[in-house]
Amino acid sequence: MVDVQGTVADGFGPVRDAFAANFTRHGERGAAVVLYREGEKVVDLWGGTKTPDGGEESDSGEVPDGGEESKGGREPWTQDTAQVVRSVTKGVAAAVPLLLHQRGQLDLDGRVSTYWPEFKAAGKERVLVRHLLAHRTGVPVLDTPLTPDQAIDGISGPLAVAAQRPVWEPGTAHGYHAQTYSWLLGELVRRVTGRTIGRWIAEEIARPLGLDLWLGLPEEQRGRVGRIAAVEPPAAPASAGPRLRPKRSVAEAYRDPESLTRRAFAAITPVPDENDPAYLAAELPASGGVATAEALARFYAALIGPLPSARTVRSGGRLFAPATLTMARTEESAGPDQVLVVGTRFGLGYMLHGPACPLLGPGSFGHPGRGGSLAFADPEARIGFAYVTNGMRRGVTADPRAQALVRAVRTSLATLEA
């Protein structure tokens, strides 16, 4: 039995129960969940070990059978443990162009090439900033993938996406830009502000709000970061019935090396070591963020409303003005995803509630991370939610551990409002 640490406010007991159950039912290794409601923290839980005991991912991104023990012993997860959160980073990074627009520094309906002239090459002269945020640019893949060293050098990525010919006419379809989002968004922000996106987040978001959140981990913070590893879920009991398997089209897309699905996730080849200090120090807004669950929940709470305990920031602790919040969660892309194959919904930089990515309710917006983590806000429920894990499982958008916690939040709110 895992000793779950932390606190929950009255009425949120179901979240504690679901969090504890994840360790026995779903093979959780180390994790944390934090919930803000109306700007105040009402759930703060953590448990397990800082280092999972599963194997590593293979170069294909699949979880191998068995696998050697991860290095680093059995150090317990603590309240201040931070973790690589993969694509949850996209939701944090998306706030940057929206805030730049809010401040009058970026036109979301302007062409990307207005700010980044080289980007108009190879048929991309009509790509708009909003296309980039809504995964409509048509550049989810690279004809020549980058090596891990090239991916983090700050030069090769922007050059590659600027030269890449779109695989569909920009603006006419959407498909998840799993890795290329890093260089598309990062270079746009650098061209507009003169700062790297990691520095902008640190100076304009993380420090003012007191967030333990980094895009480009400082060396002095490395000791706080847990190791991630791929893990297999426990075998289901016979009484549970047959396990759900991906639809054949989805499974085939992940197996086919020529599919947009495989090519999008393989834009960095071979798969980088996400525990490598050099990777942690890099600024990859698609996948390289490091954060505590507390920081992510607090970030989303600040997007939708003021935080009473926040340091001085614009709008009294609230990041998004009402108009910006509306833009963030207004549907820009919906339907068949050219990369993920299933139907997905995106606002401007954020995944929206739907079958592929169930969040709290219709107005929720946020972002999952491949393998498990999830963070989002729900303005109607006045909720900022974050779940962070170090045990990476198959799947991109709807991890069963995260979904169990979301259902528990829904149950708690329904009981409180009854």
GIQUI-V168073 format. One record per residue. N is the residue number from 0. SS is DSSP state (2 for helix, 1 for strand, 0 for the rest). NEAR is the number of other ideal C-beta (glycine too) atoms within 8 Angstrom. D_CENTER is the distance of its C-alpha to the mean C-alpha in Angstrom with 1 decimal. Layout:
((N;SS;NEAR;D_CENTER) (N;SS;NEAR;D_CENTER))
//
This chain:
((0;0;4;29.0) (1;0;9;26.1) (2;0;5;27.0) (3;0;10;24.3) (4;1;8;24.4) (5;1;10;23.8) (6;1;6;24.9) (7;1;11;24.5) (8;0;7;26.4) (9;0;3;29.1) (10;0;7;28.0) (11;0;13;24.6) (12;2;8;26.2) (13;2;11;24.6) (14;2;16;21.2) (15;2;12;22.9) (16;2;9;24.6) (17;2;12;21.5) (18;2;14;19.7) (19;2;11;23.0) (20;2;10;23.4) (21;2;13;20.2) (22;2;12;21.9) (23;2;8;24.9) (24;2;8;23.9) (25;0;12;20.6) (26;0;10;21.1) (27;0;13;18.7) (28;0;13;19.3) (29;1;15;17.7) (30;1;17;15.4) (31;1;16;15.2) (32;1;15;14.7) (33;1;16;15.5) (34;1;15;16.6) (35;1;16;18.1) (36;1;9;20.7) (37;0;6;22.7) (38;0;11;21.5) (39;1;7;22.6) (40;1;10;21.0) (41;1;9;22.2) (42;1;14;20.3) (43;1;10;19.6) (44;1;15;19.8) (45;1;15;19.2) (46;1;15;21.0) (47;1;12;21.6) (48;1;11;21.6) (49;0;12;19.7) (50;1;15;20.2) (51;0;13;19.9) (52;0;9;23.1) (53;0;12;21.8) (54;0;11;22.1) (55;0;9;20.2) (56;1;11;18.5) (57;0;9;21.1) (58;0;7;20.9) (59;0;5;20.2) (60;0;8;16.9) (61;0;7;19.0) (62;1;13;19.8) (63;0;10;23.5) (64;0;4;26.1) (65;0;5;26.9) (66;0;10;25.8) (67;0;6;27.1) (68;0;4;26.3) (69;0;12;23.6) (70;0;6;25.1) (71;0;7;25.2) (72;0;5;27.0) (73;0;6;26.1) (74;0;7;25.2) (75;1;7;23.9) (76;0;13;20.6) (77;0;8;21.5) (78;0;9;20.4) (79;0;7;19.2) (80;0;14;17.4) (81;1;13;14.2) (82;1;15;11.8) (83;1;11;9.6) (84;0;14;6.1) (85;1;13;5.4) (86;0;13;3.0) (87;2;18;1.1) (88;2;17;4.2) (89;2;13;5.0) (90;2;15;5.8) (91;2;16;7.7) (92;2;17;9.3) (93;2;15;10.3) (94;2;14;12.4) (95;2;14;14.5) (96;2;16;16.3) (97;2;15;16.7) (98;2;12;18.3) (99;2;12;20.4) (100;2;13;21.6) (101;2;10;22.4) (102;0;6;24.5) (103;0;4;26.2) (104;0;7;25.0) (105;0;10;23.2) (106;0;7;24.3) (107;0;13;21.6) (108;0;6;24.5) (109;0;10;25.7) (110;1;10;25.6) (111;2;15;23.2) (112;2;12;26.4) (113;2;7;27.9) (114;2;10;25.7) (115;0;11;25.3) (116;2;5;28.6) (117;2;7;28.0) (118;2;12;25.2) (119;2;10;27.8) (120;2;8;29.1) (121;2;7;29.3) (122;2;8;29.2) (123;0;15;26.2) (124;0;7;28.5) (125;0;7;27.6) (126;0;15;23.8) (127;1;12;22.7) (128;2;15;19.9) (129;2;11;18.7) (130;2;12;18.8) (131;2;13;16.3) (132;2;14;13.8) (133;0;13;14.5) (134;0;13;14.3) (135;0;14;18.1) (136;0;13;19.2) (137;0;13;20.3) (138;0;12;19.1) (139;0;17;16.5) (140;0;11;18.8) (141;0;11;21.1) (142;0;5;24.7) (143;0;5;24.9) (144;0;8;21.8) (145;1;13;21.2) (146;0;9;22.0) (147;2;12;19.6) (148;2;6;22.0) (149;2;9;21.9) (150;2;15;18.2) (151;0;12;18.1) (152;0;8;21.5) (153;0;7;20.5) (154;0;6;23.2) (155;2;9;22.9) (156;2;16;19.6) (157;2;11;20.7) (158;2;8;24.1) (159;2;12;22.9) (160;2;14;20.9) (161;2;11;23.8) (162;2;7;26.2) (163;0;12;24.4) (164;0;6;26.1) (165;0;12;24.0) (166;0;9;24.1) (167;0;9;24.7) (168;0;8;26.1) (169;0;13;23.5) (170;0;8;23.0) (171;0;6;24.6) (172;0;8;21.8) (173;0;14;18.0) (174;0;14;16.0) (175;0;12;12.4) (176;0;14;12.4) (177;0;14;10.3) (178;0;12;11.7) (179;0;17;14.1) (180;2;13;11.7) (181;2;14;12.0) (182;2;11;15.7) (183;2;13;16.1) (184;2;17;14.3) (185;2;16;15.3) (186;2;14;18.9) (187;2;14;19.2) (188;2;15;18.4) (189;2;11;20.8) (190;2;8;23.5) (191;2;10;23.3) (192;2;9;23.2) (193;0;4;24.6) (194;0;9;21.9) (195;0;11;18.9) (196;2;15;15.6) (197;2;11;15.0) (198;2;9;18.4) (199;2;13;18.0) (200;2;14;15.0) (201;2;12;17.2) (202;2;9;20.3) (203;2;8;19.4) (204;2;16;16.6) (205;2;13;16.2) (206;2;9;20.0) (207;2;10;21.3) (208;2;14;19.2) (209;0;9;19.7) (210;0;11;16.1) (211;0;11;15.6) (212;1;15;12.5) (213;1;14;13.0) (214;0;16;12.1) (215;0;12;15.2) (216;0;11;16.2) (217;0;7;19.9) (218;2;7;22.3) (219;2;4;23.6) (220;2;11;20.3) (221;2;9;20.0) (222;2;4;22.0) (223;2;8;19.5) (224;1;13;16.7) (225;0;11;16.8) (226;1;12;17.0) (227;0;12;14.7) (228;1;16;16.6) (229;1;14;16.8) (230;0;13;18.8) (231;0;9;20.9) (232;0;9;21.1) (233;0;7;24.6) (234;0;4;27.3) (235;0;7;27.8) (236;0;5;31.3) (237;2;4;33.7) (238;2;4;34.0) (239;2;6;30.4) (240;0;3;31.5) (241;0;3;29.9) (242;0;5;26.2) (243;0;3;24.2) (244;0;4;23.4) (245;0;6;21.4) (246;0;7;23.6) (247;2;6;25.7) (248;2;7;24.3) (249;2;11;20.8) (250;2;10;22.1) (251;2;9;24.4) (252;2;12;21.8) (253;2;10;19.9) (254;2;6;23.3) (255;0;9;24.7) (256;0;6;24.3) (257;0;5;25.3) (258;0;10;22.8) (259;2;12;20.2) (260;2;12;17.7) (261;2;13;18.8) (262;2;13;19.4) (263;2;16;16.0) (264;2;9;14.4) (265;0;10;17.6) (266;0;14;17.4) (267;1;12;17.5) (268;0;9;20.4) (269;0;7;21.1) (270;0;10;17.7) (271;0;10;17.1) (272;0;7;17.6) (273;0;11;14.4) (274;0;8;16.8) (275;0;9;19.0) (276;2;8;19.7) (277;2;7;19.8) (278;2;14;16.3) (279;2;14;15.1) (280;2;9;17.3) (281;0;10;16.0) (282;0;12;14.0) (283;0;13;11.5) (284;0;16;9.1) (285;0;15;7.6) (286;0;14;6.8) (287;1;16;9.1) (288;0;15;8.2) (289;1;14;10.3) (290;1;17;10.7) (291;0;14;12.7) (292;2;13;11.9) (293;2;13;14.6) (294;2;14;13.1) (295;2;17;9.9) (296;2;16;12.3) (297;2;16;14.8) (298;2;17;12.7) (299;2;17;12.2) (300;2;14;15.8) (301;2;16;16.9) (302;2;13;15.6) (303;2;13;17.9) (304;0;10;20.8) (305;0;10;22.6) (306;0;13;22.1) (307;0;7;25.7) (308;0;4;24.9) (309;0;12;23.1) (310;0;7;24.9) (311;0;4;26.4) (312;0;11;23.9) (313;2;4;24.6) (314;2;8;25.2) (315;2;6;26.0) (316;2;11;22.6) (317;0;12;20.9) (318;0;10;18.6) (319;0;13;18.8) (320;0;8;22.3) (321;2;6;23.0) (322;2;7;23.2) (323;2;12;19.9) (324;2;12;18.3) (325;2;8;20.1) (326;2;12;18.9) (327;2;15;15.2) (328;0;12;15.7) (329;0;8;18.6) (330;0;8;18.2) (331;0;11;18.4) (332;1;11;17.7) (333;1;9;18.7) (334;1;7;20.3) (335;1;6;20.4) (336;0;14;17.4) (337;0;10;19.2) (338;0;12;16.6) (339;0;12;15.2) (340;0;10;18.8) (341;0;11;18.1) (342;1;10;18.1) (343;1;16;14.9) (344;1;13;14.8) (345;1;16;13.2) (346;0;15;14.3) (347;0;15;14.1) (348;0;14;10.6) (349;0;13;9.3) (350;1;14;9.5) (351;1;13;12.7) (352;0;12;14.4) (353;1;10;16.3) (354;0;6;17.4) (355;0;11;14.6) (356;1;13;11.9) (357;0;8;14.2) (358;0;13;13.3) (359;0;12;16.2) (360;0;10;18.3) (361;0;4;19.1) (362;0;9;18.0) (363;0;13;14.6) (364;1;13;11.6) (365;1;14;7.9) (366;1;14;4.7) (367;1;15;4.6) (368;0;13;4.1) (369;0;10;7.6) (370;0;14;10.1) (371;0;13;9.4) (372;0;16;7.1) (373;1;15;6.5) (374;1;15;7.1) (375;1;14;9.4) (376;1;13;12.9) (377;1;14;16.1) (378;0;10;18.8) (379;0;6;21.6) (380;0;9;21.1) (381;0;10;20.2) (382;1;13;17.3) (383;1;15;14.3) (384;1;20;12.5) (385;1;19;10.2) (386;1;15;10.6) (387;1;15;10.0) (388;1;15;12.0) (389;0;17;13.6) (390;1;17;15.0) (391;1;14;13.2) (392;0;13;14.6) (393;0;5;15.1) (394;0;9;13.0) (395;0;7;9.8) (396;0;10;9.5) (397;0;10;12.0) (398;0;13;12.5) (399;2;8;16.0) (400;2;14;15.4) (401;2;13;12.7) (402;2;10;15.0) (403;2;13;18.0) (404;2;15;16.7) (405;2;13;15.9) (406;2;9;19.4) (407;2;13;20.9) (408;2;15;19.6) (409;2;10;21.1) (410;2;9;24.3) (411;2;13;24.6) (412;2;10;24.4) (413;2;8;26.9) (414;2;9;29.2) (415;2;7;29.1) (416;2;5;29.8) (417;0;4;32.5))
//
